[in-house]
Amino acid sequence: MDYSMLLEPGILAQVLSQGLVRGSMYALMASGLSLIFGIMGVKNFAHGELFMLGTYVMFFALAVLGLPFPLGILLAAVVLFFVGMGIERTLIETLRKRAGRDWLLDAFVLTIGMMVVLQNLAQIVFGSDRRGVTGLIEGTFVSGSIVISYERIMIVCVAALVGVLLWAFLAFTNFGKAIRATSQDPDAAQTLGIDIARIYTLTFGIGAALAGLAGALLISIYPAYPTVGFQPVIKSIACVILGGLGYVPGAIVAALLLGVIEAYSVFFMASGWQNVLTAGLVVLILIFRPAGLFNSAKVERA
Amino acid sequence: MPLEVRNIVAGYTKEVPILRDVDLTAQDGLVTVILGPNGAGKSTLLKTIYGYIRPQEGEVRHDGTSLAGYKPKDMLREGIAYLIQGHSIFPRMTVSENLELGAWIMRDDRQRMAEAFEEVYERFPRLKEKRTEPAGVLSGGERRMLEIARLTMTRPKTLLLDEPSVGLMPRLVDSIYEEIEKLKAARYTILMVDQNVKKSIEIADYVYSLQLGQNAHEGEKHAFEQRLNEIVKEWI
């Protein structure tokens, strides 16, 4: 292996952009997962299936309804927002009300069940064909030996924009503040008149919308098929652990890092190594920094 | 109209009620203190009043309205604020964000919100100084101050205080009681549980004692003070 290739700007840019595209997807997925975990304590193993639903909504928006790309993304986010809220209201809330203190373990099992049911429903309804859309945005950015497709640039920019919007929502809006308060002390939040059941529903909806948006945004790379969510959810769970459970900014940074590391490992080793690397990183983090890469006061939940 | 607790039976499970027929009244503008040994059901009573626990029997009325079926989130709108046991600030939010959340139920009323902030900063200049800092960096006394300030943002009528002085060093216990004294002077109706028996009786107008989830004694402060020794002996 000729490692001097690492220094060649063309290759560097190529691999880096690939890594950032992956990282953007992981970041969208992981921030939703981390938000749901941080606020509700629920580990949503069906998050990949929300991603999968996003890819189907996007496929139908583009191929059947003929909507333009940005509208398709918006539609996927909105549909998944309501799907997420529906799931929380009907399934998760019912469990929380009935099962008392041990409900989180029940919720964990519930999300695994949801994963199986949603995958099989998709299989029955849509079949196992891969439904993809390619060539959405043509053209490449060229500067010297650096060549990056506009599509990749767009994906990273949209993900960054969504990240900024999410941050602004949590930092500055009334509901964002209520969400943070609920995650820090739900009992105290209730005494102030905050309806925490509503906050949980809203949070799950936002997490689902982010997953749906990720699926829609990456439709040209991950076509719609029933088990498309498996890789993204495994990787984003890894990011949540690397970044510190429930700490959203940590999950985002970990996601971008992981994306870039994987892209380099694919390029310089065989592509099979990327999963080994991810799992290895998680093991190392769990041994040496169990609270995540960025632990500080934010260890409990952010 | 007062806060009335009528013949409450309540607990975490149906089979083992913690409160067994508790009856008390917190009169308007007065401080009512509930005493009792550990496990007498004092905190459970406050939680039941605030809707965390649904009573199996009996009723809570506030200002003439029955609170049956009310949830904790509804109580502040009914004019009842609750200082829960232990720390209840949001440590990773700023002091002013904490106060803002105290005014959550009037978040759309910018005028009232601004007035509440002005008033609270006048009362607690320390909090104004530290308004942009995360509440988690405040000292123990300042946290308690923030909790009390947050409690009164919406000018509720009735305050439930669960162990306001627990875990504080003696000097801070005095200052928290000074704050409660000020709340009393501002004519809040206060129903309080505190492990500091001497200080809480000093500030009280009327005292109840609970034992094993039932009413044991009650009386005006002075009558109670005289019998205090014998009552405390019963607890042991």
Contacts between the chains, C-beta under 8 A, distances in Angstrom:
chain1	res1	chain2	res2	distance
A	174	B	104	7.6
A	174	B	107	5.2
A	177	B	93	7.1
A	177	B	97	5.9
A	177	B	100	6.7
A	177	B	101	6.2
A	178	B	101	6.9
A	178	B	104	6.7
A	180	B	90	7.0
A	180	B	92	7.3
A	180	B	93	6.1
A	181	B	90	4.9
A	181	B	93	6.6
A	181	B	101	5.1
A	184	B	90	4.4
A	184	B	91	6.4
A	184	B	92	6.0
A	184	B	93	7.0
A	185	B	88	5.9
A	185	B	89	7.7
A	185	B	90	5.9
A	187	B	84	5.7
A	187	B	88	7.1
A	188	B	84	6.2
A	188	B	88	3.7
A	188	B	89	7.4
A	188	B	90	7.1
A	189	B	90	8.0
A	189	B	101	7.4
A	190	B	71	7.9
A	190	B	72	4.2
A	190	B	73	5.4
A	191	B	50	7.2
A	191	B	72	6.1
A	191	B	75	7.3
A	191	B	76	7.1
A	191	B	81	7.1
A	191	B	82	4.5
A	191	B	84	6.1
A	191	B	88	7.4
A	192	B	76	6.4
A	192	B	101	5.4
A	192	B	102	5.8
A	192	B	104	5.0
A	192	B	105	7.5
A	192	B	150	7.4
A	193	B	73	5.4
A	193	B	74	7.6
A	193	B	75	7.6
A	193	B	76	4.2
A	193	B	77	6.1
A	193	B	104	5.1
A	193	B	105	4.1
A	194	B	73	6.3
A	194	B	101	7.3
A	194	B	104	5.6
A	195	B	73	4.8
A	196	B	73	7.3
A	297	B	91	7.8
A	297	B	92	7.2
A	297	B	136	6.6
A	298	B	92	7.1
A	302	B	92	6.9
